[in-house]
Amino acid sequence: MKNEEAILQAQCVKWFTNNYCLKHHNPRGLIFSVPNELGKTNALQTMLAKACGLLGGVSDTILILPRTSELIFLEFKTKVGVQSAVQIEFEDRVKAHGFRYELVRNFETFKKIIEND
């Protein structure tokens, strides 16, 4: 993940955990990352990671909102970042199952996604 994208993702996770979840905490929402990059350090680790479920294109984070129990897949990109073909394929598969997928390019967009639900 590019550094700018990682900074944006970290900012959003921190705000969700330290602000939103304190207001809406019964049950408390969940946000967690899907570190696909970790399985790609060498060919053997990549093969093992794929055997254990590594899937290219999976969104950066998965979010469960407490009030609606909605599952949202979030992909973080800079304002000029472009989704890869496998990321677009993953988005299409998520939507085909009726789940929500959001492309987050800035903190304000993330807050709107969370606060408007």
C-alpha positions in Angstrom: 0.0 0.0 0.0 1.3 3.4 -0.9 2.4 5.6 2.1 -0.4 8.2 1.5 -3.0 5.5 1.4 -1.7 3.9 4.6 -1.8 7.3 6.3 -5.4 7.9 5.3 -6.4 4.4 6.3 -4.7 4.8 9.7 -6.4 8.1 10.3 -9.8 6.6 9.5 -9.3 3.6 11.7 -8.1 5.7 14.6 -11.1 8.1 14.3 -13.6 5.2 14.0 -12.1 3.4 17.0 -11.5 6.5 19.2 -14.5 8.6 18.4 -17.4 6.8 16.6 -17.2 3.6 18.7 -17.2 5.6 21.9 -20.6 7.1 21.0 -22.0 3.9 19.5 -20.7 1.1 21.6 -23.4 -1.3 22.4 -22.5 -3.3 20.4 -19.2 -1.7 19.4 -18.4 -1.4 15.7 -15.6 -3.3 14.1 -13.0 -2.2 11.6 -10.1 -4.3 10.6 -7.5 -4.5 7.9 -6.9 -7.2 5.4 -3.1 -7.2 5.0 -2.8 -8.9 1.6 0.7 -7.5 1.1 2.1 -9.6 4.0 1.8 -12.8 2.0 3.9 -11.6 -0.9 7.4 -11.5 0.3 8.6 -14.6 -1.6 7.2 -17.3 -3.8 6.9 -19.9 -1.0 5.2 -17.5 1.4 2.8 -16.4 -1.4 1.9 -20.0 -2.2 1.2 -20.7 1.5 -0.8 -17.5 1.9 -2.9 -18.4 -1.1 -3.5 -21.9 0.2 -4.7 -20.3 3.5 -7.1 -18.0 1.7 -5.1 -15.0 0.5 -7.2 -13.4 -2.3 -5.9 -10.7 -4.5 -8.0 -7.5 -4.7 -9.6 -7.8 -1.3 -10.4 -4.4 0.1 -8.0 -2.7 2.6 -10.5 -2.9 5.5 -13.8 -4.4 6.4 -16.2 -2.5 8.6 -19.2 -3.6 10.6 -21.4 -0.7 11.7 -23.0 -1.3 15.1 -26.4 0.3 14.6 -27.3 -1.4 11.4 -25.0 -4.5 11.5 -24.0 -3.4 8.0 -20.9 -4.9 6.4 -18.9 -2.5 4.3 -15.8 -3.2 2.3 -13.5 -0.1 2.2 -10.7 0.5 -0.3 -8.4 3.4 0.4 -6.9 5.3 -2.6 -5.3 8.7 -3.0 -7.1 11.2 -5.1 -5.3 10.0 -8.2 -5.0 6.3 -7.2 -6.6 3.7 -9.5 -8.0 0.3 -8.6 -6.3 -2.6 -10.2 -8.2 -5.1 -12.3 -8.4 -7.6 -9.4 -9.6 -4.9 -7.0 -12.4 -4.0 -9.5 -13.3 -7.7 -9.8 -13.4 -8.1 -6.0 -15.7 -5.0 -5.8 -18.0 -6.5 -8.4 -18.2 -9.8 -6.5 -18.9 -8.0 -3.2 -21.7 -6.0 -4.8 -23.1 -9.1 -6.5 -23.6 -10.6 -3.1 -25.5 -7.5 -2.0 -22.8 -6.0 0.2 -21.6 -2.4 0.1 -18.1 -1.5 -1.2 -16.8 2.1 -0.9 -13.7 3.7 -2.4 -12.3 6.2 0.2 -10.1 9.0 -1.1 -10.2 11.3 1.9 -11.1 11.4 5.5 -14.3 13.5 4.9 -15.7 10.8 2.6 -15.0 8.1 5.3 -16.8 10.2 8.0 -19.8 10.6 5.6 -20.0 6.9 5.0 -20.0 6.2 8.8 -22.2 9.1 10.0 -24.8 8.8 7.3 -25.7 5.2 8.3 
